[in-house]
Amino acid sequence: MSFVRKDASRPILERRQTDADGWEYCERLNKSEAERLLDWLEANGYAQKVVIFGEDGGFTVRWRR
């Protein structure tokens, strides 16, 4: 298990949005940002996570508890 700093994903999380179904998400992430966010979500107990690779080459990460 890797060590994940609590504030490592703060700039990414500041861009989060919430959809009508209660999923939080961040769009247009690069690979490194998506990986950091997924690591943070796992370390903080988020069981439901979805990664979508967009046509623009960016990643969208969606999550909820």
PDB file with SEQRES, HELIX, SHEET and CRYST1 records, atoms N, CA, C and O in Angstrom:
SEQRES   1 A   65  MET SER PHE VAL ARG LYS ASP ALA SER ARG PRO ILE LEU          
SEQRES   2 A   65  GLU ARG ARG GLN THR ASP ALA ASP GLY TRP GLU TYR CYS          
SEQRES   3 A   65  GLU ARG LEU ASN LYS SER GLU ALA GLU ARG LEU LEU ASP          
SEQRES   4 A   65  TRP LEU GLU ALA ASN GLY TYR ALA GLN LYS VAL VAL ILE          
SEQRES   5 A   65  PHE GLY GLU ASP GLY GLY PHE THR VAL ARG TRP ARG ARG          
HELIX    1 AA1 ARG A   10  LEU A   13  1                                   4    
HELIX    2 AA2 LYS A   31  ALA A   43  1                                  13    
SHEET    1 AA1 4 GLN A  17  THR A  18  0                                        
SHEET    2 AA1 4 GLU A  24  LEU A  29 -1                                        
SHEET    3 AA1 4 PHE A  59  ARG A  64 -1                                        
SHEET    4 AA1 4 GLN A  48  PHE A  53 -1                                        
CRYST1    1.000    1.000    1.000  90.00  90.00  90.00 P 1           1          
ATOM      1  N   MET A   1       0.846  -1.180   0.000  1.00  0.00           N  
ATOM      2  CA  MET A   1       0.000   0.000   0.000  1.00  0.00           C  
ATOM      3  C   MET A   1       0.885   1.234   0.000  1.00  0.00           C  
ATOM      4  O   MET A   1       1.855   1.312   0.754  1.00  0.00           O  
ATOM      5  N   SER A   2       0.555   2.184  -0.835  1.00  0.00           N  
ATOM      6  CA  SER A   2       1.365   3.391  -0.924  1.00  0.00           C  
ATOM      7  C   SER A   2       0.847   4.452   0.045  1.00  0.00           C  
ATOM      8  O   SER A   2      -0.331   4.469   0.402  1.00  0.00           O  
ATOM      9  N   PHE A   3       1.739   5.321   0.454  1.00  0.00           N  
ATOM     10  CA  PHE A   3       1.403   6.427   1.330  1.00  0.00           C  
ATOM     11  C   PHE A   3       0.774   7.536   0.492  1.00  0.00           C  
ATOM     12  O   PHE A   3       1.362   7.967  -0.500  1.00  0.00           O  
ATOM     13  N   VAL A   4      -0.409   8.001   0.879  1.00  0.00           N  
ATOM     14  CA  VAL A   4      -1.092   9.057   0.147  1.00  0.00           C  
ATOM     15  C   VAL A   4      -1.274  10.243   1.083  1.00  0.00           C  
ATOM     16  O   VAL A   4      -1.967  10.140   2.095  1.00  0.00           O  
ATOM     17  N   ARG A   5      -0.654  11.361   0.749  1.00  0.00           N  
ATOM     18  CA  ARG A   5      -0.819  12.560   1.563  1.00  0.00           C  
ATOM     19  C   ARG A   5      -2.264  13.035   1.502  1.00  0.00           C  
ATOM     20  O   ARG A   5      -2.902  12.971   0.452  1.00  0.00           O  
ATOM     21  N   LYS A   6      -2.773  13.509   2.628  1.00  0.00           N  
ATOM     22  CA  LYS A   6      -4.153  13.972   2.678  1.00  0.00           C  
ATOM     23  C   LYS A   6      -4.414  15.115   1.711  1.00  0.00           C  
ATOM     24  O   LYS A   6      -5.507  15.205   1.152  1.00  0.00           O  
ATOM     25  N   ASP A   7      -3.438  15.990   1.501  1.00  0.00           N  
ATOM     26  CA  ASP A   7      -3.647  17.154   0.649  1.00  0.00           C  
ATOM     27  C   ASP A   7      -3.185  16.947  -0.792  1.00  0.00           C  
ATOM     28  O   ASP A   7      -3.221  17.888  -1.585  1.00  0.00           O  
ATOM     29  N   ALA A   8      -2.759  15.753  -1.141  1.00  0.00           N  
ATOM     30  CA  ALA A   8      -2.198  15.501  -2.473  1.00  0.00           C  
ATOM     31  C   ALA A   8      -3.207  15.743  -3.583  1.00  0.00           C  
ATOM     32  O   ALA A   8      -2.824  16.134  -4.686  1.00  0.00           O  
ATOM     33  N   SER A   9      -4.478  15.522  -3.317  1.00  0.00           N  
ATOM     34  CA  SER A   9      -5.498  15.670  -4.353  1.00  0.00           C  
ATOM     35  C   SER A   9      -6.339  16.929  -4.179  1.00  0.00           C  
ATOM     36  O   SER A   9      -7.333  17.107  -4.883  1.00  0.00           O  
ATOM     37  N   ARG A  10      -5.964  17.784  -3.271  1.00  0.00           N  
ATOM     38  CA  ARG A  10      -6.767  18.988  -3.016  1.00  0.00           C  
ATOM     39  C   ARG A  10      -7.005  19.833  -4.265  1.00  0.00           C  
ATOM     40  O   ARG A  10      -8.152  20.207  -4.508  1.00  0.00           O  
ATOM     41  N   PRO A  11      -5.993  20.157  -5.074  1.00  0.00           N  
ATOM     42  CA  PRO A  11      -6.272  20.968  -6.281  1.00  0.00           C  
ATOM     43  C   PRO A  11      -7.238  20.268  -7.242  1.00  0.00           C  
ATOM     44  O   PRO A  11      -8.038  20.920  -7.911  1.00  0.00           O  
ATOM     45  N   ILE A  12      -7.157  18.961  -7.302  1.00  0.00           N  
ATOM     46  CA  ILE A  12      -8.066  18.209  -8.171  1.00  0.00           C  
ATOM     47  C   ILE A  12      -9.469  18.238  -7.589  1.00  0.00           C  
ATOM     48  O   ILE A  12     -10.434  18.490  -8.310  1.00  0.00           O  
ATOM     49  N   LEU A  13      -9.592  17.983  -6.285  1.00  0.00           N  
ATOM     50  CA  LEU A  13     -10.898  17.939  -5.638  1.00  0.00           C  
ATOM     51  C   LEU A  13     -11.610  19.286  -5.676  1.00  0.00           C  
ATOM     52  O   LEU A  13     -12.839  19.331  -5.624  1.00  0.00           O  
ATOM     53  N   GLU A  14     -10.871  20.374  -5.764  1.00  0.00           N  
ATOM     54  CA  GLU A  14     -11.487  21.698  -5.851  1.00  0.00           C  
ATOM     55  C   GLU A  14     -12.262  21.860  -7.156  1.00  0.00           C  
ATOM     56  O   GLU A  14     -13.111  22.744  -7.261  1.00  0.00           O  
ATOM     57  N   ARG A  15     -11.982  21.021  -8.147  1.00  0.00           N  
ATOM     58  CA  ARG A  15     -12.659  21.086  -9.454  1.00  0.00           C  
ATOM     59  C   ARG A  15     -13.859  20.134  -9.523  1.00  0.00           C  
ATOM     60  O   ARG A  15     -14.497  20.028 -10.571  1.00  0.00           O  
ATOM     61  N   ARG A  16     -14.171  19.447  -8.432  1.00  0.00           N  
ATOM     62  CA  ARG A  16     -15.225  18.429  -8.480  1.00  0.00           C  
ATOM     63  C   ARG A  16     -16.609  19.058  -8.652  1.00  0.00           C  
ATOM     64  O   ARG A  16     -16.869  20.197  -8.264  1.00  0.00           O  
ATOM     65  N   GLN A  17     -17.471  18.254  -9.253  1.00  0.00           N  
ATOM     66  CA  GLN A  17     -18.867  18.611  -9.460  1.00  0.00           C  
ATOM     67  C   GLN A  17     -19.715  17.438  -8.980  1.00  0.00           C  
ATOM     68  O   GLN A  17     -19.187  16.355  -8.727  1.00  0.00           O  
ATOM     69  N   THR A  18     -21.008  17.641  -8.854  1.00  0.00           N  
ATOM     70  CA  THR A  18     -21.925  16.571  -8.456  1.00  0.00           C  
ATOM     71  C   THR A  18     -23.060  16.500  -9.465  1.00  0.00           C  
ATOM     72  O   THR A  18     -23.624  17.525  -9.849  1.00  0.00           O  
ATOM     73  N   ASP A  19     -23.401  15.262  -9.903  1.00  0.00           N  
ATOM     74  CA  ASP A  19     -24.498  15.117 -10.855  1.00  0.00           C  
ATOM     75  C   ASP A  19     -25.813  14.844 -10.117  1.00  0.00           C  
ATOM     76  O   ASP A  19     -25.835  14.743  -8.890  1.00  0.00           O  
ATOM     77  N   ALA A  20     -26.894  14.727 -10.867  1.00  0.00           N  
ATOM     78  CA  ALA A  20     -28.232  14.563 -10.288  1.00  0.00           C  
ATOM     79  C   ALA A  20     -28.391  13.239  -9.539  1.00  0.00           C  
ATOM     80  O   ALA A  20     -29.264  13.120  -8.680  1.00  0.00           O  
ATOM     81  N   ASP A  21     -27.558  12.247  -9.855  1.00  0.00           N  
ATOM     82  CA  ASP A  21     -27.643  10.943  -9.191  1.00  0.00           C  
ATOM     83  C   ASP A  21     -26.764  10.840  -7.946  1.00  0.00           C  
ATOM     84  O   ASP A  21     -26.685   9.774  -7.334  1.00  0.00           O  
ATOM     85  N   GLY A  22     -26.110  11.922  -7.568  1.00  0.00           N  
ATOM     86  CA  GLY A  22     -25.295  11.926  -6.363  1.00  0.00           C  
ATOM     87  C   GLY A  22     -23.841  11.520  -6.557  1.00  0.00           C  
ATOM     88  O   GLY A  22     -23.094  11.413  -5.584  1.00  0.00           O  
ATOM     89  N   TRP A  23     -23.438  11.295  -7.787  1.00  0.00           N  
ATOM     90  CA  TRP A  23     -22.034  10.990  -8.066  1.00  0.00           C  
ATOM     91  C   TRP A  23     -21.241  12.291  -8.112  1.00  0.00           C  
ATOM     92  O   TRP A  23     -21.669  13.266  -8.730  1.00  0.00           O  
ATOM     93  N   GLU A  24     -20.087  12.300  -7.457  1.00  0.00           N  
ATOM     94  CA  GLU A  24     -19.159  13.411  -7.603  1.00  0.00           C  
ATOM     95  C   GLU A  24     -18.209  13.059  -8.734  1.00  0.00           C  
ATOM     96  O   GLU A  24     -17.963  11.880  -8.988  1.00  0.00           O  
ATOM     97  N   TYR A  25     -17.679  14.047  -9.408  1.00  0.00           N  
ATOM     98  CA  TYR A  25     -16.782  13.760 -10.518  1.00  0.00           C  
ATOM     99  C   TYR A  25     -15.862  14.931 -10.821  1.00  0.00           C  
ATOM    100  O   TYR A  25     -16.146  16.085 -10.503  1.00  0.00           O  
ATOM    101  N   CYS A  26     -14.739  14.579 -11.454  1.00  0.00           N  
ATOM    102  CA  CYS A  26     -13.791  15.553 -11.991  1.00  0.00           C  
ATOM    103  C   CYS A  26     -13.531  15.172 -13.441  1.00  0.00           C  
ATOM    104  O   CYS A  26     -13.277  14.009 -13.753  1.00  0.00           O  
ATOM    105  N   GLU A  27     -13.598  16.157 -14.315  1.00  0.00           N  
ATOM    106  CA  GLU A  27     -13.414  15.920 -15.746  1.00  0.00           C  
ATOM    107  C   GLU A  27     -12.071  16.457 -16.227  1.00  0.00           C  
ATOM    108  O   GLU A  27     -11.416  17.246 -15.545  1.00  0.00           O  
ATOM    109  N   ARG A  28     -11.681  16.010 -17.417  1.00  0.00           N  
ATOM    110  CA  ARG A  28     -10.494  16.496 -18.123  1.00  0.00           C  
ATOM    111  C   ARG A  28      -9.215  16.403 -17.284  1.00  0.00           C  
ATOM    112  O   ARG A  28      -8.406  17.330 -17.254  1.00  0.00           O  
ATOM    113  N   LEU A  29      -9.054  15.271 -16.611  1.00  0.00           N  
ATOM    114  CA  LEU A  29      -7.835  15.027 -15.846  1.00  0.00           C  
ATOM    115  C   LEU A  29      -6.811  14.352 -16.734  1.00  0.00           C  
ATOM    116  O   LEU A  29      -7.163  13.585 -17.630  1.00  0.00           O  
ATOM    117  N   ASN A  30      -5.532  14.641 -16.484  1.00  0.00           N  
ATOM    118  CA  ASN A  30      -4.507  13.869 -17.180  1.00  0.00           C  
ATOM    119  C   ASN A  30      -4.308  12.562 -16.406  1.00  0.00           C  
ATOM    120  O   ASN A  30      -4.896  12.374 -15.341  1.00  0.00           O  
ATOM    121  N   LYS A  31      -3.500  11.682 -16.931  1.00  0.00           N  
ATOM    122  CA  LYS A  31      -3.332  10.354 -16.321  1.00  0.00           C  
ATOM    123  C   LYS A  31      -2.817  10.462 -14.887  1.00  0.00           C  
ATOM    124  O   LYS A  31      -3.311   9.768 -13.998  1.00  0.00           O  
ATOM    125  N   SER A  32      -1.849  11.310 -14.659  1.00  0.00           N  
ATOM    126  CA  SER A  32      -1.268  11.468 -13.329  1.00  0.00           C  
ATOM    127  C   SER A  32      -2.311  11.980 -12.326  1.00  0.00           C  
ATOM    128  O   SER A  32      -2.387  11.482 -11.202  1.00  0.00           O  
ATOM    129  N   GLU A  33      -3.103  12.962 -12.726  1.00  0.00           N  
ATOM    130  CA  GLU A  33      -4.140  13.495 -11.845  1.00  0.00           C  
ATOM    131  C   GLU A  33      -5.178  12.422 -11.530  1.00  0.00           C  
ATOM    132  O   GLU A  33      -5.602  12.286 -10.383  1.00  0.00           O  
ATOM    133  N   ALA A  34      -5.587  11.663 -12.539  1.00  0.00           N  
ATOM    134  CA  ALA A  34      -6.578  10.603 -12.329  1.00  0.00           C  
ATOM    135  C   ALA A  34      -6.039   9.552 -11.358  1.00  0.00           C  
ATOM    136  O   ALA A  34      -6.765   9.098 -10.473  1.00  0.00           O  
ATOM    137  N   GLU A  35      -4.785   9.167 -11.514  1.00  0.00           N  
ATOM    138  CA  GLU A  35      -4.186   8.176 -10.614  1.00  0.00           C  
ATOM    139  C   GLU A  35      -4.110   8.694  -9.190  1.00  0.00           C  
ATOM    140  O   GLU A  35      -4.432   7.967  -8.251  1.00  0.00           O  
ATOM    141  N   ARG A  36      -3.684   9.953  -9.014  1.00  0.00           N  
ATOM    142  CA  ARG A  36      -3.614  10.539  -7.669  1.00  0.00           C  
ATOM    143  C   ARG A  36      -4.986  10.592  -7.017  1.00  0.00           C  
ATOM    144  O   ARG A  36      -5.132  10.289  -5.833  1.00  0.00           O  
ATOM    145  N   LEU A  37      -5.998  10.982  -7.801  1.00  0.00           N  
ATOM    146  CA  LEU A  37      -7.346  11.064  -7.267  1.00  0.00           C  
ATOM    147  C   LEU A  37      -7.862   9.680  -6.882  1.00  0.00           C  
ATOM    148  O   LEU A  37      -8.464   9.523  -5.820  1.00  0.00           O  
ATOM    149  N   LEU A  38      -7.638   8.683  -7.719  1.00  0.00           N  
ATOM    150  CA  LEU A  38      -8.071   7.322  -7.405  1.00  0.00           C  
ATOM    151  C   LEU A  38      -7.380   6.790  -6.157  1.00  0.00           C  
ATOM    152  O   LEU A  38      -8.018   6.137  -5.330  1.00  0.00           O  
ATOM    153  N   ASP A  39      -6.092   7.059  -6.010  1.00  0.00           N  
ATOM    154  CA  ASP A  39      -5.370   6.652  -4.801  1.00  0.00           C  
ATOM    155  C   ASP A  39      -5.966   7.309  -3.564  1.00  0.00           C  
ATOM    156  O   ASP A  39      -6.154   6.659  -2.535  1.00  0.00           O  
ATOM    157  N   TRP A  40      -6.263   8.606  -3.669  1.00  0.00           N  
ATOM    158  CA  TRP A  40      -6.840   9.329  -2.546  1.00  0.00           C  
ATOM    159  C   TRP A  40      -8.222   8.784  -2.198  1.00  0.00           C  
ATOM    160  O   TRP A  40      -8.539   8.595  -1.023  1.00  0.00           O  
ATOM    161  N   LEU A  41      -9.041   8.534  -3.212  1.00  0.00           N  
ATOM    162  CA  LEU A  41     -10.382   8.006  -2.975  1.00  0.00           C  
ATOM    163  C   LEU A  41     -10.320   6.654  -2.269  1.00  0.00           C  
ATOM    164  O   LEU A  41     -11.078   6.404  -1.331  1.00  0.00           O  
ATOM    165  N   GLU A  42      -9.420   5.787  -2.718  1.00  0.00           N  
ATOM    166  CA  GLU A  42      -9.279   4.475  -2.097  1.00  0.00           C  
ATOM    167  C   GLU A  42      -8.812   4.601  -0.652  1.00  0.00           C  
ATOM    168  O   GLU A  42      -9.331   3.916   0.230  1.00  0.00           O  
ATOM    169  N   ALA A  43      -7.845   5.463  -0.406  1.00  0.00           N  
ATOM    170  CA  ALA A  43      -7.308   5.646   0.943  1.00  0.00           C  
ATOM    171  C   ALA A  43      -8.333   6.259   1.896  1.00  0.00           C  
ATOM    172  O   ALA A  43      -8.216   6.128   3.115  1.00  0.00           O  
ATOM    173  N   ASN A  44      -9.337   6.928   1.329  1.00  0.00           N  
ATOM    174  CA  ASN A  44     -10.348   7.583   2.155  1.00  0.00           C  
ATOM    175  C   ASN A  44     -11.692   6.857   2.151  1.00  0.00           C  
ATOM    176  O   ASN A  44     -12.713   7.443   2.509  1.00  0.00           O  
ATOM    177  N   GLY A  45     -11.697   5.594   1.751  1.00  0.00           N  
ATOM    178  CA  GLY A  45     -12.868   4.745   1.922  1.00  0.00           C  
ATOM    179  C   GLY A  45     -13.953   4.829   0.877  1.00  0.00           C  
ATOM    180  O   GLY A  45     -15.071   4.374   1.119  1.00  0.00           O  
ATOM    181  N   TYR A  46     -13.663   5.394  -0.274  1.00  0.00           N  
ATOM    182  CA  TYR A  46     -14.673   5.441  -1.331  1.00  0.00           C  
ATOM    183  C   TYR A  46     -14.658   4.125  -2.100  1.00  0.00           C  
ATOM    184  O   TYR A  46     -13.674   3.791  -2.760  1.00  0.00           O  
ATOM    185  N   ALA A  47     -15.759   3.382  -2.007  1.00  0.00           N  
ATOM    186  CA  ALA A  47     -15.825   2.054  -2.626  1.00  0.00           C  
ATOM    187  C   ALA A  47     -16.227   2.119  -4.095  1.00  0.00           C  
ATOM    188  O   ALA A  47     -15.756   1.310  -4.895  1.00  0.00           O  
ATOM    189  N   GLN A  48     -17.076   3.052  -4.463  1.00  0.00           N  
ATOM    190  CA  GLN A  48     -17.567   3.143  -5.832  1.00  0.00           C  
ATOM    191  C   GLN A  48     -16.775   4.200  -6.601  1.00  0.00           C  
ATOM    192  O   GLN A  48     -16.821   5.392  -6.296  1.00  0.00           O  
ATOM    193  N   LYS A  49     -16.047   3.718  -7.612  1.00  0.00           N  
ATOM    194  CA  LYS A  49     -15.234   4.604  -8.444  1.00  0.00           C  
ATOM    195  C   LYS A  49     -15.353   4.164  -9.894  1.00  0.00           C  
ATOM    196  O   LYS A  49     -15.363   2.969 -10.188  1.00  0.00           O  
ATOM    197  N   VAL A  50     -15.444   5.130 -10.796  1.00  0.00           N  
ATOM    198  CA  VAL A  50     -15.529   4.847 -12.226  1.00  0.00           C  
ATOM    199  C   VAL A  50     -14.550   5.767 -12.939  1.00  0.00           C  
ATOM    200  O   VAL A  50     -14.473   6.958 -12.638  1.00  0.00           O  
ATOM    201  N   VAL A  51     -13.799   5.206 -13.889  1.00  0.00           N  
ATOM    202  CA  VAL A  51     -12.882   6.011 -14.703  1.00  0.00           C  
ATOM    203  C   VAL A  51     -13.342   5.923 -16.147  1.00  0.00           C  
ATOM    204  O   VAL A  51     -13.594   4.835 -16.664  1.00  0.00           O  
ATOM    205  N   ILE A  52     -13.449   7.074 -16.793  1.00  0.00           N  
ATOM    206  CA  ILE A  52     -13.867   7.142 -18.190  1.00  0.00           C  
ATOM    207  C   ILE A  52     -12.774   7.858 -18.970  1.00  0.00           C  
ATOM    208  O   ILE A  52     -12.327   8.937 -18.582  1.00  0.00           O  
ATOM    209  N   PHE A  53     -12.350   7.254 -20.066  1.00  0.00           N  
ATOM    210  CA  PHE A  53     -11.361   7.882 -20.948  1.00  0.00           C  
ATOM    211  C   PHE A  53     -12.123   8.592 -22.055  1.00  0.00           C  
ATOM    212  O   PHE A  53     -12.857   7.957 -22.812  1.00  0.00           O  
ATOM    213  N   GLY A  54     -11.953   9.897 -22.153  1.00  0.00           N  
ATOM    214  CA  GLY A  54     -12.706  10.693 -23.115  1.00  0.00           C  
ATOM    215  C   GLY A  54     -12.058  10.775 -24.483  1.00  0.00           C  
ATOM    216  O   GLY A  54     -10.873  10.488 -24.647  1.00  0.00           O  
ATOM    217  N   GLU A  55     -12.853  11.171 -25.455  1.00  0.00           N  
ATOM    218  CA  GLU A  55     -12.371  11.338 -26.824  1.00  0.00           C  
ATOM    219  C   GLU A  55     -11.267  12.394 -26.914  1.00  0.00           C  
ATOM    220  O   GLU A  55     -10.426  12.347 -27.813  1.00  0.00           O  
ATOM    221  N   ASP A  56     -11.275  13.343 -25.981  1.00  0.00           N  
ATOM    222  CA  ASP A  56     -10.273  14.408 -25.983  1.00  0.00           C  
ATOM    223  C   ASP A  56      -8.945  13.957 -25.377  1.00  0.00           C  
ATOM    224  O   ASP A  56      -7.995  14.737 -25.311  1.00  0.00           O  
ATOM    225  N   GLY A  57      -8.877  12.695 -24.933  1.00  0.00           N  
ATOM    226  CA  GLY A  57      -7.648  12.179 -24.347  1.00  0.00           C  
ATOM    227  C   GLY A  57      -7.552  12.381 -22.851  1.00  0.00           C  
ATOM    228  O   GLY A  57      -6.575  11.965 -22.229  1.00  0.00           O  
ATOM    229  N   GLY A  58      -8.559  13.019 -22.262  1.00  0.00           N  
ATOM    230  CA  GLY A  58      -8.569  13.240 -20.816  1.00  0.00           C  
ATOM    231  C   GLY A  58      -9.395  12.186 -20.108  1.00  0.00           C  
ATOM    232  O   GLY A  58     -10.140  11.432 -20.735  1.00  0.00           O  
ATOM    233  N   PHE A  59      -9.254  12.145 -18.798  1.00  0.00           N  
ATOM    234  CA  PHE A  59      -9.970  11.188 -17.973  1.00  0.00           C  
ATOM    235  C   PHE A  59     -11.030  11.897 -17.136  1.00  0.00           C  
ATOM    236  O   PHE A  59     -10.851  13.040 -16.715  1.00  0.00           O  
ATOM    237  N   THR A  60     -12.132  11.198 -16.907  1.00  0.00           N  
ATOM    238  CA  THR A  60     -13.143  11.634 -15.943  1.00  0.00           C  
ATOM    239  C   THR A  60     -13.185  10.567 -14.859  1.00  0.00           C  
ATOM    240  O   THR A  60     -13.291   9.378 -15.157  1.00  0.00           O  
ATOM    241  N   VAL A  61     -13.103  10.986 -13.615  1.00  0.00           N  
ATOM    242  CA  VAL A  61     -13.226  10.083 -12.480  1.00  0.00           C  
ATOM    243  C   VAL A  61     -14.513  10.427 -11.765  1.00  0.00           C  
ATOM    244  O   VAL A  61     -14.753  11.583 -11.420  1.00  0.00           O  
ATOM    245  N   ARG A  62     -15.346   9.411 -11.543  1.00  0.00           N  
ATOM    246  CA  ARG A  62     -16.614   9.571 -10.821  1.00  0.00           C  
ATOM    247  C   ARG A  62     -16.555   8.694  -9.574  1.00  0.00           C  
ATOM    248  O   ARG A  62     -15.963   7.615  -9.592  1.00  0.00           O  
ATOM    249  N   TRP A  63     -17.178   9.168  -8.486  1.00  0.00           N  
ATOM    250  CA  TRP A  63     -17.143   8.399  -7.241  1.00  0.00           C  
ATOM    251  C   TRP A  63     -18.330   8.740  -6.358  1.00  0.00           C  
ATOM    252  O   TRP A  63     -18.952   9.795  -6.483  1.00  0.00           O  
ATOM    253  N   ARG A  64     -18.620   7.809  -5.464  1.00  0.00           N  
ATOM    254  CA  ARG A  64     -19.562   8.027  -4.359  1.00  0.00           C  
ATOM    255  C   ARG A  64     -19.323   6.933  -3.333  1.00  0.00           C  
ATOM    256  O   ARG A  64     -18.739   5.895  -3.644  1.00  0.00           O  
ATOM    257  N   ARG A  65     -19.766   7.162  -2.138  1.00  0.00           N  
ATOM    258  CA  ARG A  65     -19.533   6.203  -1.046  1.00  0.00           C  
ATOM    259  C   ARG A  65     -20.419   5.048  -1.178  1.00  0.00           C  
ATOM    260  O   ARG A  65     -20.371   4.136  -0.353  1.00  0.00           O  
TER     261      ARG A  65                                                      
END                                                                             
